Amino acid sequence: MRLLIIRHGDPDYEKDSLTERGWREAELLADRISKLDVAEFYVSPLGRAKDTASLTLRKMNRTAREYDWLQEFPPRINRPDVKGRRMTLAWDWLPEDWTAEETYFMRDGWANTDIMRAGNVGEVYGKVIESFDALLAEHGYVREGNLYRVERPNRDTLVFFCHFGLECVLLSRLMNVSPMILWHHTCAAPSSVTTVYTEERREGRAAFRVSAFGDISHLYAGGEEPSFAARFCETFEGEEERHD
């Protein structure tokens, strides 16, 4: 089985939709995805993901199943570098703060710190991965320990239109790692495609393996420069780039 996890196009967060650039990205993405044989489409309930999906679905005359758990990962925490209370998304930390605590690198410990518990981050994470595992089970791959029991082997392609933070949650489940590592050490550009395949090296037991992360080749093919969204300044002197 193949999973394609797609981040929405360049976002207009105020309108929960896409910028003009985002719509161009979505159109180029539709040209790419429409060439594939897709078994099922899944989409976040948020407008920017649904708008991104809409061009592909229209081009293929298809519909998508919408799930609340595919929305951007919602828990918020109090950033320790800010005096007083500042609520921010669970992965929006300064590197010097979260990396100072080894617990955040641990698959079974990252959500058990005071900061994460105060934001109910682990509880929400658990609900998302439970729903994800249930969907994979529908397609013949049942979570069993750190691998998946293959009840119905297949080469189906499933496409998910969602968000960067949520994408990292899904990948952390498949990889058996802390999502903090993926949130902070990877960046998927708007409209990017991450490809994950099953590997059944022994009959009946499968692992998931990423063959491409954050691929934006459709943008380069269409002459569209990738958006800077989700990244921070490459050097501190980059005044026009986001610092915080």
C-alpha positions as a Python dict, from the first residue, in 0.01 Angstrom:
ca = {
    (1, 'M'): (0, 0, 0),
    (2, 'R'): (109, 355, -68),
    (3, 'L'): (19, 665, 134),
    (4, 'L'): (50, 1014, -13),
    (5, 'I'): (39, 1278, 260),
    (6, 'I'): (-11, 1623, 106),
    (7, 'R'): (22, 1955, 282),
    (8, 'H'): (-225, 2223, 173),
    (9, 'G'): (-115, 2498, -64),
    (10, 'D'): (24, 2835, 41),
    (11, 'P'): (-222, 2940, 312),
    (12, 'D'): (-430, 3247, 376),
    (13, 'Y'): (-477, 3172, 745),
    (14, 'E'): (-707, 3468, 806),
    (15, 'K'): (-961, 3334, 555),
    (16, 'D'): (-868, 2967, 610),
    (17, 'S'): (-819, 2935, 237),
    (18, 'L'): (-534, 2974, -13),
    (19, 'T'): (-340, 3269, -143),
    (20, 'E'): (-317, 3329, -517),
    (21, 'R'): (9, 3138, -508),
    (22, 'G'): (-162, 2859, -316),
    (23, 'W'): (-425, 2817, -586),
    (24, 'R'): (-152, 2796, -850),
    (25, 'E'): (22, 2531, -640),
    (26, 'A'): (-303, 2337, -605),
    (27, 'E'): (-354, 2343, -980),
    (28, 'L'): (-6, 2206, -1049),
    (29, 'L'): (-61, 1945, -777),
    (30, 'A'): (-389, 1839, -942),
    (31, 'D'): (-207, 1783, -1270),
    (32, 'R'): (31, 1552, -1086),
    (33, 'I'): (-212, 1355, -869),
    (34, 'S'): (-474, 1313, -1143),
    (35, 'K'): (-235, 1087, -1332),
    (36, 'L'): (-242, 832, -1049),
    (37, 'D'): (-474, 543, -976),
    (38, 'V'): (-606, 646, -633),
    (39, 'A'): (-818, 412, -421),
    (40, 'E'): (-937, 669, -165),
    (41, 'F'): (-903, 1039, -90),
    (42, 'Y'): (-914, 1179, 264),
    (43, 'V'): (-927, 1545, 362),
    (44, 'S'): (-904, 1770, 667),
    (45, 'P'): (-1218, 1972, 753),
    (46, 'L'): (-1021, 2298, 737),
    (47, 'G'): (-1074, 2526, 439),
    (48, 'R'): (-713, 2548, 320),
    (49, 'A'): (-687, 2168, 292),
    (50, 'K'): (-1032, 2131, 131),
    (51, 'D'): (-953, 2405, -120),
    (52, 'T'): (-625, 2236, -209),
    (53, 'A'): (-803, 1903, -257),
    (54, 'S'): (-1087, 2055, -457),
    (55, 'L'): (-892, 2099, -780),
    (56, 'T'): (-765, 1742, -778),
    (57, 'L'): (-1107, 1601, -693),
    (58, 'R'): (-1277, 1808, -964),
    (59, 'K'): (-1019, 1706, -1223),
    (60, 'M'): (-1068, 1337, -1138),
    (61, 'N'): (-1444, 1359, -1075),
    (62, 'R'): (-1393, 1213, -729),
    (63, 'T'): (-1493, 1288, -371),
    (64, 'A'): (-1294, 1270, -46),
    (65, 'R'): (-1382, 1138, 298),
    (66, 'E'): (-1352, 1418, 552),
    (67, 'Y'): (-1226, 1346, 905),
    (68, 'D'): (-1193, 1587, 1197),
    (69, 'W'): (-874, 1417, 1313),
    (70, 'L'): (-700, 1523, 989),
    (71, 'Q'): (-723, 1891, 1088),
    (72, 'E'): (-405, 2071, 1188),
    (73, 'F'): (-282, 1924, 1518),
    (74, 'P'): (-462, 2162, 1757),
    (75, 'P'): (-316, 2145, 2111),
    (76, 'R'): (-145, 2458, 2241),
    (77, 'I'): (122, 2504, 2504),
    (78, 'N'): (279, 2788, 2699),
    (79, 'R'): (617, 2869, 2547),
    (80, 'P'): (882, 2877, 2820),
    (81, 'D'): (1081, 3162, 2661),
    (82, 'V'): (795, 3411, 2701),
    (83, 'K'): (723, 3577, 3035),
    (84, 'G'): (362, 3534, 3136),
    (85, 'R'): (135, 3311, 2929),
    (86, 'R'): (162, 3277, 2554),
    (87, 'M'): (-35, 2999, 2395),
    (88, 'T'): (125, 2857, 2082),
    (89, 'L'): (104, 2538, 1879),
    (90, 'A'): (269, 2240, 2045),
    (91, 'W'): (563, 2239, 1804),
    (92, 'D'): (630, 2614, 1794),
    (93, 'W'): (927, 2617, 2033),
    (94, 'L'): (1272, 2765, 2022),
    (95, 'P'): (1528, 2489, 1959),
    (96, 'E'): (1735, 2588, 2264),
    (97, 'D'): (1433, 2525, 2488),
    (98, 'W'): (1288, 2192, 2379),
    (99, 'T'): (1623, 2026, 2299),
    (100, 'A'): (1743, 2101, 2653),
    (101, 'E'): (1513, 1828, 2783),
    (102, 'E'): (1603, 1479, 2666),
    (103, 'T'): (1250, 1358, 2734),
    (104, 'Y'): (1130, 1523, 2414),
    (105, 'F'): (1339, 1285, 2207),
    (106, 'M'): (1172, 981, 2365),
    (107, 'R'): (882, 813, 2188),
    (108, 'D'): (716, 714, 2515),
    (109, 'G'): (806, 1024, 2714),
    (110, 'W'): (780, 1336, 2500),
    (111, 'A'): (417, 1410, 2598),
    (112, 'N'): (467, 1355, 2971),
    (113, 'T'): (637, 1685, 3060),
    (114, 'D'): (456, 1953, 3260),
    (115, 'I'): (425, 2177, 2954),
    (116, 'M'): (274, 1906, 2734),
    (117, 'R'): (42, 1774, 3004),
    (118, 'A'): (-92, 2125, 3067),
    (119, 'G'): (-197, 2140, 2702),
    (120, 'N'): (-342, 1786, 2692),
    (121, 'V'): (-107, 1723, 2400),
    (122, 'G'): (-58, 1352, 2464),
    (123, 'E'): (-432, 1291, 2493),
    (124, 'V'): (-503, 1454, 2157),
    (125, 'Y'): (-206, 1277, 1998),
    (126, 'G'): (-344, 944, 2119),
    (127, 'K'): (-684, 1010, 1963),
    (128, 'V'): (-529, 1102, 1628),
    (129, 'I'): (-309, 796, 1601),
    (130, 'E'): (-595, 571, 1717),
    (131, 'S'): (-809, 705, 1432),
    (132, 'F'): (-520, 669, 1187),
    (133, 'D'): (-461, 308, 1288),
    (134, 'A'): (-833, 235, 1250),
    (135, 'L'): (-826, 370, 894),
    (136, 'L'): (-520, 163, 805),
    (137, 'A'): (-697, -142, 947),
    (138, 'E'): (-989, -75, 711),
    (139, 'H'): (-739, -115, 428),
    (140, 'G'): (-593, -439, 558),
    (141, 'Y'): (-304, -325, 782),
    (142, 'V'): (-365, -377, 1155),
    (143, 'R'): (-136, -224, 1416),
    (144, 'E'): (34, -493, 1623),
    (145, 'G'): (319, -381, 1848),
    (146, 'N'): (556, -166, 1646),
    (147, 'L'): (456, -314, 1309),
    (148, 'Y'): (138, -389, 1117),
    (149, 'R'): (-22, -727, 1068),
    (150, 'V'): (-117, -771, 704),
    (151, 'E'): (-470, -903, 679),
    (152, 'R'): (-530, -795, 320),
    (153, 'P'): (-212, -714, 127),
    (154, 'N'): (-265, -459, -148),
    (155, 'R'): (-101, -195, -364),
    (156, 'D'): (-374, 66, -316),
    (157, 'T'): (-287, 436, -309),
    (158, 'L'): (-445, 650, -35),
    (159, 'V'): (-420, 1030, -58),
    (160, 'F'): (-445, 1257, 248),
    (161, 'F'): (-489, 1634, 213),
    (162, 'C'): (-392, 1780, 549),
    (163, 'H'): (-134, 1993, 734),
    (164, 'F'): (233, 1990, 829),
    (165, 'G'): (189, 1942, 1205),
    (166, 'L'): (-63, 1663, 1151),
    (167, 'E'): (157, 1502, 885),
    (168, 'C'): (438, 1476, 1140),
    (169, 'V'): (202, 1310, 1387),
    (170, 'L'): (106, 1045, 1131),
    (171, 'L'): (468, 985, 1033),
    (172, 'S'): (577, 961, 1396),
    (173, 'R'): (328, 678, 1443),
    (174, 'L'): (450, 490, 1138),
    (175, 'M'): (816, 544, 1234),
    (176, 'N'): (772, 484, 1609),
    (177, 'V'): (948, 808, 1701),
    (178, 'S'): (871, 1123, 1896),
    (179, 'P'): (684, 1376, 1678),
    (180, 'M'): (904, 1649, 1825),
    (181, 'I'): (1189, 1527, 1604),
    (182, 'L'): (978, 1559, 1290),
    (183, 'W'): (809, 1887, 1388),
    (184, 'H'): (1145, 2055, 1443),
    (185, 'H'): (1384, 1885, 1204),
    (186, 'T'): (1171, 1857, 889),
    (187, 'C'): (974, 2109, 688),
    (188, 'A'): (715, 2024, 424),
    (189, 'A'): (650, 2316, 188),
    (190, 'P'): (293, 2403, 86),
    (191, 'S'): (142, 2152, -161),
    (192, 'S'): (430, 1911, -99),
    (193, 'V'): (381, 1536, -128),
    (194, 'T'): (526, 1280, 113),
    (195, 'T'): (520, 921, -12),
    (196, 'V'): (514, 623, 223),
    (197, 'Y'): (512, 259, 115),
    (198, 'T'): (449, -62, 304),
    (199, 'E'): (732, -316, 307),
    (200, 'E'): (629, -676, 370),
    (201, 'R'): (969, -846, 389),
    (202, 'R'): (820, -1137, 578),
    (203, 'E'): (471, -1257, 494),
    (204, 'G'): (204, -1100, 710),
    (205, 'R'): (425, -835, 877),
    (206, 'A'): (460, -486, 734),
    (207, 'A'): (648, -170, 817),
    (208, 'F'): (597, 170, 655),
    (209, 'R'): (889, 343, 487),
    (210, 'V'): (917, 696, 349),
    (211, 'S'): (1047, 708, -7),
    (212, 'A'): (1003, 1084, -54),
    (213, 'F'): (942, 1360, 199),
    (214, 'G'): (795, 1699, 110),
    (215, 'D'): (838, 1653, -266),
    (216, 'I'): (756, 1967, -467),
    (217, 'S'): (870, 1852, -810),
    (218, 'H'): (530, 1952, -953),
    (219, 'L'): (608, 2314, -862),
    (220, 'Y'): (946, 2309, -1034),
    (221, 'A'): (792, 2142, -1338),
    (222, 'G'): (537, 2423, -1355),
    (223, 'G'): (789, 2701, -1301),
    (224, 'E'): (646, 2794, -961),
    (225, 'E'): (883, 2890, -682),
    (226, 'P'): (805, 2714, -350),
    (227, 'S'): (652, 2918, -72),
    (228, 'F'): (855, 3001, 240),
    (229, 'A'): (558, 2914, 464),
    (230, 'A'): (648, 2691, 764),
    (231, 'R'): (1016, 2781, 748),
    (232, 'F'): (1213, 3022, 964),
    (233, 'C'): (1501, 3251, 869),
    (234, 'E'): (1797, 3074, 711),
    (235, 'T'): (2032, 3325, 874),
    (236, 'F'): (1947, 3565, 1154),
    (237, 'E'): (2012, 3865, 931),
    (238, 'G'): (1725, 3761, 700),
    (239, 'E'): (1497, 4049, 797),
    (240, 'E'): (1226, 3958, 546),
    (241, 'E'): (1211, 3599, 668),
    (242, 'R'): (1023, 3479, 976),
    (243, 'H'): (1221, 3469, 1302),
    (244, 'D'): (949, 3373, 1551),
}
